[in-house]
Amino acid sequence: MNPWQQHCLQTTRRHFLRDCGVGLGKLALAGLLTDQFTRRVRASTGTLPPGLPAGLQGAKVGGHFPGTAKRVIHLFMGGAPSQLELFDNKPELAKLQGKPLPPSVIGGQRYAFIRPDAAVLGPVFKFARHGQSGAELSEMLPFLAKVVDEISLVRSVHTDQFNHAPAQILFNTGFSQPGRPCIGSWALYGLGAESQELPAFVVMSTGGGLSGGSALWSSGFLPTSYTGVRFRNQGPPILDVASPDGMDPRVQRDTLDVLGSLNRRRLAESGDPEIATRIAAYEMAFRLQGSAPELMDLKGESKATLDLYGCDPDRPSFARACLLARRMIERGVRFVNIYHEGWDAHSDVAGNVRGNAATTDRASAALVLDLKQRGLLDDTLVIWGGEFGRTPMVESNAALGRSQGRDHHPQAFTVWMAGGGIRKGFSYGATDDLGFHVVENPVHIHDLQATILHCLGFDHERLTFHHAGRDYRLTDVHGQVVKAILA
């Protein structure tokens, strides 16, 4: 028997389809992509194809129904802003200044750094009504006041967690422990990507560190191609994305083609979604060499636009991140997370709010106005808020060097939303006269998540992923769409 005959006898059908260079190998891979298993990872083979729906259970292309939003910009205020200094005016607290709240109000609630009988801290800033809607806002939000008729204020949000890490993870993933996919990953899993030049899900941060860490933008048990891509706020968005000096672009392209061929061969053999992620990462890195410099260069923005955001194009800032977010969604990025940390006001709540509002208010409002002026707000959902609220009682602890602060408060806080099918100039929900409990239209974190998915065109109960023997979803087994805030 000659070597060729021996080779033919030892060649299986799989090896033949793999090694055939005339197109059968590609047909085999295409067949794999229609298999039920690889439906879970098909948005990651190569790069994410524009508009490719992934993981929908009997849904139409692009969603279960026509969505009002095509993309999301989530401005997450890490550390939890004080709703009592920004959105929820409680004059009654001034009457109890220095006195404890009635035990009937507090019930059995325990706190991390204060006793339940801690004295009340009255309002720190003045409030006024703005716009045709007459929404009441703090004097610390003069720029948001100018666009208040474009937003919905939800003053009745509540959560199950009172420590930063689990509360941040719950808000972003629907579960209080790491390991679940975040909202951006679910959106990408459902809708696919619009651009092949930039990642479909981008994350930026300003300020200090995040208690929840990378779990906040993780894909969890979804393939890692759905994980958010962390961008820097200055210079190249990803370190070492540029080729070393002297690298011939043709040699680099040929090298990537060889790597891609080997990886696709291995993917066809094993179906391992992490190989698909590796392929996508190499290709996206190559494309970013061309697209990233143009994205990050703000010199083409007008002076009027830079002034609107309060942005110095050469300095990293929250304003620069917001302007970059607008540029990203113009270029097809599906989901942008901007995390601004530093709102944890255990001491000097007035100084904390004053400083953070000065950093974020102008750019947040500018983003809404800029999107509207460019015709992008109608199908771009903007979300602003933190992981929980702050107590009506004061935190003062000489041993820890704290005074005139507020502790964590999961029972009630405020989130605002704009664009993407959200009702304009609307206030929803209310707390009691002391800002302690929600007394009207409570909105749980899972309700917010269900509403976000609804705006994107998904039934939150049907957008699922089978893992560890059961179907999982962003809202776990909870959540109702907050229909009142929908346009």
C-alpha positions as CSV (number, residue, x, y, z in Angstrom):
1,M,0.0,0.0,0.0
2,N,1.5,3.3,-1.0
3,P,1.5,6.3,1.3
4,W,-1.3,8.1,-0.5
5,Q,-3.6,5.1,-0.2
6,Q,-2.8,4.8,3.5
7,H,-3.5,8.5,4.0
8,C,-6.9,8.1,2.2
9,L,-7.8,5.1,4.4
10,Q,-6.9,7.0,7.5
11,T,-8.8,10.2,6.5
12,T,-12.2,10.5,8.2
13,R,-15.1,12.5,6.8
14,R,-14.3,15.3,9.3
15,H,-10.6,15.4,8.3
16,F,-11.7,15.6,4.6
17,L,-14.1,18.5,5.2
18,R,-11.5,20.3,7.4
19,D,-8.6,19.9,4.9
20,C,-10.4,20.4,1.6
21,G,-9.2,23.8,0.3
22,V,-11.8,24.3,-2.3
23,G,-14.7,25.4,-0.1
24,L,-16.1,22.4,1.7
25,G,-14.3,23.4,4.8
26,K,-16.0,26.7,4.7
27,L,-19.4,25.0,4.1
28,A,-18.8,22.8,7.1
29,L,-18.1,25.8,9.3
30,A,-21.2,27.5,7.9
31,G,-23.2,24.4,8.8
32,L,-21.8,24.5,12.3
33,L,-23.0,28.0,12.7
34,T,-26.6,27.0,12.2
35,D,-26.3,24.2,14.8
36,Q,-28.3,24.8,18.0
37,F,-25.1,24.7,20.1
38,T,-23.2,27.3,18.1
39,R,-26.1,29.6,17.9
40,R,-24.9,30.7,21.3
41,V,-21.5,31.7,20.0
42,R,-22.1,32.6,16.3
43,A,-21.9,36.3,16.9
44,S,-18.3,35.8,17.8
45,T,-17.0,33.8,14.9
46,G,-14.6,36.1,13.1
47,T,-15.9,39.5,14.2
48,L,-19.5,40.2,15.2
49,P,-21.4,40.6,11.9
50,P,-23.6,43.7,11.8
51,G,-27.2,43.1,12.8
52,L,-26.6,39.4,13.6
53,P,-29.2,38.2,16.2
54,A,-27.7,35.7,18.7
55,G,-29.4,33.5,21.2
56,L,-33.0,34.6,20.6
57,Q,-35.6,32.0,21.5
58,G,-38.1,32.2,18.6
59,A,-37.5,36.0,18.2
60,K,-37.7,38.0,15.0
61,V,-34.4,39.4,13.6
62,G,-33.2,42.2,15.9
63,G,-35.5,41.4,18.8
64,H,-38.8,39.9,19.9
65,F,-40.6,43.1,18.7
66,P,-39.5,46.4,17.2
67,G,-37.5,48.2,19.8
68,T,-37.5,52.0,20.4
69,A,-33.7,52.0,21.2
70,K,-30.9,50.7,19.0
71,R,-28.1,51.5,21.5
72,V,-27.5,52.4,25.1
73,I,-25.2,54.8,27.0
74,H,-25.2,54.0,30.7
75,L,-23.7,56.6,33.0
76,F,-23.2,54.7,36.2
77,M,-22.5,56.8,39.3
78,G,-20.4,54.4,41.4
79,G,-20.6,55.0,45.2
80,A,-24.2,56.0,45.2
81,P,-25.2,59.7,44.8
82,S,-27.3,61.3,47.5
83,Q,-30.8,61.6,46.1
84,L,-31.7,63.9,49.0
85,E,-29.1,66.5,47.7
86,L,-29.9,66.1,44.0
87,F,-33.4,64.8,43.1
88,D,-35.7,64.2,46.1
89,N,-36.5,67.4,48.1
90,K,-37.6,66.7,51.6
91,P,-38.3,69.9,53.6
92,E,-39.7,67.9,56.5
93,L,-36.2,66.7,57.3
94,A,-35.3,70.3,58.3
95,K,-37.9,70.1,61.1
96,L,-36.2,67.0,62.5
97,Q,-32.6,68.3,62.1
98,G,-30.5,66.8,64.9
99,K,-33.3,64.5,66.2
100,P,-33.6,60.7,65.5
101,L,-36.2,59.4,63.1
102,P,-39.2,57.7,64.7
103,P,-38.6,54.0,65.3
104,S,-41.8,53.2,63.4
105,V,-40.1,54.6,60.2
106,I,-36.8,52.7,60.6
107,G,-38.3,49.4,61.5
108,G,-35.7,46.7,61.7
109,Q,-33.3,48.3,59.2
110,R,-29.6,48.0,60.1
111,Y,-26.8,50.1,58.7
112,A,-23.1,49.7,58.1
113,F,-21.8,52.8,59.8
114,I,-24.5,54.4,61.8
115,R,-27.0,53.5,64.5
116,P,-30.7,53.4,63.7
117,D,-31.2,56.2,66.2
118,A,-28.7,58.5,64.4
119,A,-29.8,62.1,64.1
120,V,-31.5,63.5,61.0
121,L,-29.5,65.6,58.5
122,G,-31.8,68.2,56.9
123,P,-31.6,69.4,53.3
124,V,-28.2,70.8,52.3
125,F,-29.0,72.5,49.0
126,K,-31.9,74.5,47.6
127,F,-34.4,73.0,45.1
128,A,-36.4,74.6,42.4
129,R,-38.8,73.6,39.6
130,H,-37.7,73.7,36.0
131,G,-39.0,73.3,32.5
132,Q,-42.6,72.9,31.3
133,S,-42.7,69.7,33.3
134,G,-42.0,71.6,36.5
135,A,-39.6,68.8,37.7
136,E,-37.9,69.7,41.0
137,L,-34.1,69.6,41.0
138,S,-31.3,70.6,43.3
139,E,-29.3,73.8,42.6
140,M,-26.3,71.4,42.1
141,L,-27.8,70.3,38.7
142,P,-28.1,73.6,36.7
143,F,-27.3,71.9,33.4
144,L,-29.7,69.0,33.9
145,A,-32.4,71.6,34.7
146,K,-32.0,72.9,31.1
147,V,-32.9,69.4,29.6
148,V,-35.3,68.2,32.3
149,D,-38.1,68.1,29.7
150,E,-36.2,65.4,27.8
151,I,-35.9,63.0,30.8
152,S,-37.9,60.8,33.1
153,L,-37.0,61.0,36.7
154,V,-37.7,57.7,38.6
155,R,-37.7,58.6,42.3
156,S,-38.9,55.3,43.6
157,V,-36.0,52.9,42.8
158,H,-35.1,50.4,45.5
159,T,-32.6,47.5,45.7
160,D,-31.9,44.4,47.8
161,Q,-28.2,45.2,48.6
162,F,-26.7,47.8,50.9
163,N,-23.0,47.2,50.3
164,H,-21.3,48.7,47.2
165,A,-19.9,45.6,45.5
166,P,-23.0,43.4,45.6
167,A,-25.3,46.4,44.8
168,Q,-23.2,47.5,41.8
169,I,-23.1,43.9,40.5
170,L,-26.9,43.5,41.0
171,F,-27.6,46.7,39.1
172,N,-25.4,45.7,36.2
173,T,-26.0,41.9,36.1
174,G,-29.2,41.2,37.9
175,F,-27.5,39.1,40.5
176,S,-25.5,40.2,43.6
177,Q,-22.5,37.9,43.0
178,P,-20.0,37.8,40.1
179,G,-20.6,35.3,37.3
180,R,-23.7,36.6,35.5
181,P,-23.7,38.5,32.2
182,C,-24.1,42.3,32.5
183,I,-26.7,44.3,30.7
184,G,-24.4,45.2,27.9
185,S,-23.5,41.6,27.3
186,W,-27.2,40.6,27.1
187,A,-27.9,43.5,24.7
188,L,-25.0,42.3,22.5
189,Y,-26.1,38.7,22.8
190,G,-29.5,39.6,21.6
191,L,-28.9,42.2,18.9
192,G,-25.4,41.5,17.6
193,A,-23.1,44.3,16.4
194,E,-23.5,47.2,14.0
195,S,-19.9,47.9,13.4
196,Q,-16.9,45.8,12.5
197,E,-14.4,48.7,13.1
198,L,-15.0,49.1,16.9
199,P,-16.1,46.8,19.7
200,A,-19.8,46.5,20.1
201,F,-19.6,47.0,23.9
202,V,-17.2,49.6,25.3
203,V,-16.5,50.5,28.9
204,M,-14.8,53.6,30.3
205,S,-14.3,54.8,33.8
206,T,-13.4,58.1,35.5
207,G,-12.6,58.8,39.2
208,G,-11.5,56.1,41.6
209,G,-11.8,52.3,41.7
210,L,-15.1,50.4,41.5
211,S,-16.1,48.1,44.3
212,G,-17.7,45.6,41.8
213,G,-14.7,45.5,39.6
214,S,-14.7,43.9,36.1
215,A,-17.8,41.8,37.1
216,L,-19.8,44.9,36.2
217,W,-19.0,44.5,32.5
218,S,-18.4,40.8,32.4
219,S,-20.2,38.4,30.0
220,G,-20.4,35.9,32.9
221,F,-21.4,32.5,31.5
222,L,-22.0,33.9,28.0
223,P,-19.0,33.5,25.6
224,T,-16.4,36.0,26.5
225,S,-16.8,37.8,23.2
226,Y,-19.8,39.5,24.8
227,T,-17.6,41.0,27.5
228,G,-17.2,44.8,27.5
229,V,-13.9,46.1,26.1
230,R,-12.2,48.5,28.5
231,F,-11.1,51.7,26.8
232,R,-8.7,54.3,28.2
233,N,-9.9,57.9,28.4
234,Q,-6.7,59.4,26.9
235,G,-4.3,58.4,24.2
236,P,-4.7,55.0,22.5
237,P,-7.9,53.4,23.9
238,I,-6.0,50.1,24.4
239,L,-2.3,50.0,25.2
240,D,0.0,48.6,22.5
241,V,-2.8,48.6,19.9
242,A,-0.3,50.3,17.5
243,S,2.2,48.1,15.7
244,P,5.9,48.3,16.7
245,D,8.1,50.5,14.6
246,G,9.2,48.8,11.5
247,M,6.3,46.3,11.3
248,D,5.2,45.8,7.7
249,P,1.4,46.0,7.5
250,R,1.4,43.2,4.9
251,V,3.4,40.9,7.1
252,Q,1.1,41.6,10.0
253,R,-2.0,40.9,7.8
254,D,-0.5,37.7,6.6
255,T,0.4,36.6,10.1
256,L,-3.2,37.2,11.3
257,D,-4.5,35.3,8.3
258,V,-2.4,32.3,9.2
259,L,-3.4,32.5,12.9
260,G,-7.1,32.9,11.9
261,S,-6.9,29.8,9.6
262,L,-5.4,27.7,12.4
263,N,-7.9,29.0,14.9
264,R,-10.9,28.4,12.6
265,R,-9.7,24.9,12.0
266,R,-9.6,24.3,15.7
267,L,-13.0,25.9,16.2
268,A,-14.5,23.6,13.6
269,E,-13.1,20.6,15.4
270,S,-14.0,21.6,19.0
271,G,-16.8,24.2,18.8
272,D,-15.1,25.9,21.8
273,P,-16.5,29.5,21.9
274,E,-13.3,30.8,23.5
275,I,-11.5,30.1,20.2
276,A,-14.1,32.2,18.4
277,T,-13.4,35.0,20.9
278,R,-9.7,34.7,20.2
279,I,-10.4,35.1,16.5
280,A,-12.6,38.1,17.0
281,A,-10.0,39.7,19.4
282,Y,-7.2,39.4,16.8
283,E,-9.3,40.9,14.0
284,M,-10.7,43.7,16.2
285,A,-7.3,44.7,17.4
286,F,-6.1,44.9,13.8
287,R,-9.1,47.0,12.8
288,L,-8.6,49.3,15.9
289,Q,-5.2,50.3,14.5
290,G,-7.1,52.2,11.9
291,S,-10.4,53.2,13.7
292,A,-9.1,54.0,17.2
293,P,-6.9,57.0,16.4
294,E,-9.8,58.7,14.4
295,L,-12.2,57.9,17.2
296,M,-10.1,59.4,20.0
297,D,-9.0,62.5,18.1
298,L,-11.4,65.2,19.1
299,K,-9.8,67.9,17.1
300,G,-12.5,67.6,14.5
301,E,-15.2,68.5,17.1
302,S,-16.3,72.2,16.9
303,K,-15.5,74.6,19.7
304,A,-19.2,74.9,20.4
305,T,-19.4,71.1,21.0
306,L,-16.4,71.1,23.2
307,D,-17.8,74.0,25.2
308,L,-21.2,72.3,25.5
309,Y,-19.6,69.3,27.2
310,G,-17.0,71.4,29.1
311,C,-14.3,69.2,27.5
312,D,-10.6,69.7,27.1
313,P,-9.8,67.3,24.3
314,D,-6.3,66.7,25.7
315,R,-7.2,65.8,29.2
316,P,-9.1,62.7,30.5
317,S,-12.4,63.6,32.2
318,F,-16.0,62.5,32.5
319,A,-16.8,65.2,29.9
320,R,-14.4,63.7,27.4
321,A,-15.8,60.2,28.1
322,C,-19.3,61.4,27.4
323,L,-18.2,63.0,24.1
324,L,-16.4,59.9,23.1
325,A,-19.5,57.9,23.9
326,R,-21.5,60.0,21.4
327,R,-18.8,59.5,18.8
328,M,-18.9,55.7,19.5
329,I,-22.6,55.3,19.0
330,E,-22.3,57.3,15.8
331,R,-19.8,54.7,14.6
332,G,-22.0,51.7,15.4
333,V,-21.1,50.8,19.0
334,R,-24.1,49.1,20.6
335,F,-23.5,49.7,24.3
336,V,-21.3,52.2,26.2
337,N,-20.8,52.1,29.9
338,I,-19.2,55.1,31.6
339,Y,-18.5,54.5,35.3
340,H,-17.9,57.6,37.4
341,E,-16.7,56.6,40.9
342,G,-16.5,58.8,44.0
343,W,-20.1,59.4,45.2
344,D,-19.7,57.5,48.5
345,A,-20.4,60.4,50.9
346,H,-19.9,58.9,54.3
347,S,-18.4,62.3,55.3
348,D,-19.1,65.8,54.1
349,V,-22.0,64.9,51.8
350,A,-22.3,68.6,50.7
351,G,-18.7,68.7,49.5
352,N,-19.0,65.3,47.9
353,V,-22.1,66.2,45.9
354,R,-20.8,69.6,45.0
355,G,-17.6,68.2,43.6
356,N,-19.1,65.3,41.7
357,A,-22.0,67.3,40.4
358,A,-19.6,69.9,39.0
359,T,-17.8,67.0,37.3
360,T,-20.8,65.2,35.8
361,D,-23.8,67.5,35.5
362,R,-22.7,69.6,32.5
363,A,-21.5,66.6,30.4
364,S,-24.5,64.4,31.3
365,A,-26.9,67.1,30.2
366,A,-24.7,67.9,27.1
367,L,-24.9,64.3,26.0
368,V,-28.7,64.4,26.0
369,L,-28.8,67.7,24.2
370,D,-26.1,66.7,21.7
371,L,-27.8,63.4,20.9
372,K,-31.1,65.3,20.3
373,Q,-29.5,67.9,18.0
374,R,-28.0,65.1,15.9
375,G,-31.2,63.2,15.7
376,L,-29.8,60.3,17.7
377,L,-31.7,60.6,21.0
378,D,-34.9,59.0,19.7
379,D,-33.2,55.7,19.3
380,T,-30.4,56.0,21.9
381,L,-31.3,55.1,25.5
382,V,-29.4,57.1,28.2
383,I,-29.4,56.0,31.8
384,W,-28.0,57.9,34.9
385,G,-27.8,56.5,38.4
386,G,-25.9,54.7,41.1
387,E,-26.3,51.4,43.1
388,F,-28.4,52.7,46.0
389,G,-29.3,55.9,47.8
390,R,-28.2,57.7,51.0
391,T,-29.8,57.8,54.4
392,P,-31.9,60.8,55.8
393,M,-29.8,60.3,59.0
394,V,-26.4,61.8,59.4
395,E,-23.1,59.8,59.6
396,S,-20.6,61.2,62.1
397,N,-17.8,59.1,63.4
398,A,-14.9,60.7,65.1
399,A,-12.9,57.5,65.2
400,L,-13.1,57.2,61.4
401,G,-12.8,61.0,60.8
402,R,-16.3,61.3,59.4
403,S,-18.9,64.0,59.9
404,Q,-21.9,65.4,58.1
405,G,-22.1,62.4,55.8
406,R,-24.9,59.9,54.8
407,D,-24.8,56.1,55.0
408,H,-25.9,53.6,52.4
409,H,-29.7,53.5,51.8
410,P,-31.2,50.7,49.7
411,Q,-34.8,51.5,50.3
412,A,-35.1,54.5,48.0
413,F,-33.1,56.4,45.4
414,T,-33.4,58.1,42.0
415,V,-32.4,57.2,38.5
416,W,-33.1,59.2,35.4
417,M,-33.5,58.0,31.8
418,A,-33.8,59.7,28.4
419,G,-34.3,58.9,24.8
420,G,-34.8,55.5,23.2
421,G,-38.6,55.4,23.8
422,I,-38.6,57.0,27.3
423,R,-41.3,59.5,28.2
424,K,-40.2,63.1,28.2
425,G,-40.5,65.5,31.1
426,F,-42.0,63.0,33.4
427,S,-41.5,62.2,37.1
428,Y,-42.5,58.8,38.4
429,G,-42.7,57.4,41.9
430,A,-42.4,59.0,45.3
431,T,-40.9,58.5,48.7
432,D,-42.4,59.5,52.1
433,D,-41.9,62.9,53.6
434,L,-38.6,61.8,55.2
435,G,-37.2,60.2,52.0
436,F,-36.9,56.9,53.8
437,H,-39.5,54.5,52.1
438,V,-41.0,54.4,48.7
439,V,-44.7,55.1,49.0
440,E,-45.7,55.4,45.3
441,N,-44.9,53.2,42.3
442,P,-41.9,51.2,43.6
443,V,-39.4,50.3,40.9
444,H,-37.0,47.4,41.7
445,I,-33.6,47.1,39.9
446,H,-35.0,44.1,38.0
447,D,-37.9,46.4,36.8
448,L,-35.3,48.8,35.4
449,Q,-33.5,46.0,33.7
450,A,-36.8,44.7,32.2
451,T,-37.6,48.2,30.9
452,I,-34.1,48.6,29.3
453,L,-34.5,45.3,27.5
454,H,-38.0,46.3,26.4
455,C,-36.7,49.5,24.9
456,L,-34.2,47.3,22.9
457,G,-37.0,45.1,21.6
458,F,-36.8,42.2,24.0
459,D,-39.2,40.4,26.3
460,H,-37.0,40.0,29.3
461,E,-38.6,36.7,30.2
462,R,-37.7,35.2,26.7
463,L,-34.1,36.5,26.2
464,T,-32.5,33.5,27.9
465,F,-29.3,31.5,27.8
466,H,-29.2,27.8,28.8
467,H,-26.4,27.2,31.4
468,A,-25.8,24.6,34.1
469,G,-29.1,22.8,33.4
470,R,-31.5,25.7,33.2
471,D,-32.3,28.9,31.3
472,Y,-31.0,32.1,32.8
473,R,-32.1,35.7,32.1
474,L,-30.9,39.2,33.1
475,T,-33.9,39.7,35.5
476,D,-33.5,36.2,37.1
477,V,-37.1,35.3,38.0
478,H,-38.3,38.9,38.7
479,G,-39.0,42.1,36.9
480,Q,-41.9,44.1,35.4
481,V,-41.5,46.6,32.6
482,V,-42.2,50.1,33.9
483,K,-44.7,51.0,31.3
484,A,-45.6,54.4,32.7
485,I,-42.2,55.9,31.8
486,L,-42.4,54.6,28.2
487,A,-43.4,57.2,25.5
